[in-house]
Structure formats: structure tokens, C-alpha cells
Amino acid sequence: MVKRLLLAAAITGALIGSAQAAPLVVGFSQIGSESGWRSAETKVSKQEAEKRGITLKIADAQQKQENQIKAVRSFIAQGVDAIFIAPVVATGWTPVLQEAKEAKIPVFLLDRMIEVNDPSLYTAAVASDSVHEGKVAGEWLVKEVAGKPCNVVELQGTVGASVAINRKKGFADGIASAANVKNYPFAIR
């Protein structure tokens, strides 16, 4: 529910900044449809855009950054009014975001962050604090095992994704004080 409201607010922000008489056209580069969560995000995005009379063009990247970059370039070439990206990985975005900036197309990040030297390359980001999420999970585990030996296999998700990197850091912070908890990170590829 919160993500849907934040997405609607971000789209509304794009609307307010645009003084066009024609309906808005928004491009959305989605990571993929590998999970129920992503499918629901795509479905809700379509519903919210339709409610607001926005034409939403969705490109499914199939978990590949190169597909996302191609989609963003396609959106730029089409002259969309705004671009939303749920970035599959954190790095490698500067050139295509520079192209969007030069085309004066605002870019909004969804769910995940990126690493760029120039934060003006994107307008806003809607994401949770994944370091905190990882830390809360680690602290919960330490409390639950109450000093007993515990081996953990930590599933990390997409290698290079900001959420995987940050949740791993938070989890490590959350279990740092517990010598009884041994963590064996495992990245899903």
C-alpha cells in the first residue's frame, strides 16, 4: 500500500512539473517479472497510470541491465515525459542517465538505488532503507537463538543490486556482536 502511494505521488510530481495539454507518456523499465512482488508492482503501476490518464510504457528487462539501458534509450528516443527505473544493479547508469538529462526527461528510481557521481541525473528515488531491514533481521536472529550456536546461510539476491549490498551490510551489523552466529553469504545468480 505504501509503495503504491509513493509511486502515485512520484507520478503526480511528474505531472505537476509538466505544463502539457496532451496526456503524459511515462516509460517504466522494470527489472523483470521473476516474483509476485514485481508482478504486483507492474500491475499497480498500470492501474495507477490508467486512473490518471497517463500512457505507461513498460519494458521488462528480464533481469538484465543491458535490456534496461536499451529500454531507457528507447524511451528517450520516443520523447516520453518521464522515465521510471527499478534498476537491476547499482552501477553503470551514468551515460544513459546523462542522455535523459540532456533530453530534459526526469528520471525516477523505484525500490533500488544507483551509484552515480552526479545525483542530479535522477529527480527522485522511492526506496526503503535496506541497511536497516538487514540489521533488524540480524538483531532478531541474535535474540531468537539466545546465545546458542547458529549457522546461517544468507541468500542475497541479485549480485550488484543496491538492496542486496545494503541488506547484507545491515545483516552483518545486526549479528556483529554475536560470536555464536556464523554467516555464510550465498548470492543467487
Secondary structure, DSSP 4 states (H G I P E B T S, - for coil): -HHHHHHHHHHHHHHHT---SSPPEEEEEE--SSSHHHHHHHHHHHHHHHHTT-EEEEEE-TT-HHHHHHHHHHHHHHT-SEEEE--SSSSS-HHHHHHHHHTT--EEEESS----S-GGGSSEEE---HHHHHHHHHHHHHHHHTTS-EEEEEEEEETT-HHHHHHHHHHHHHHTT-TTEEEEEEEE-
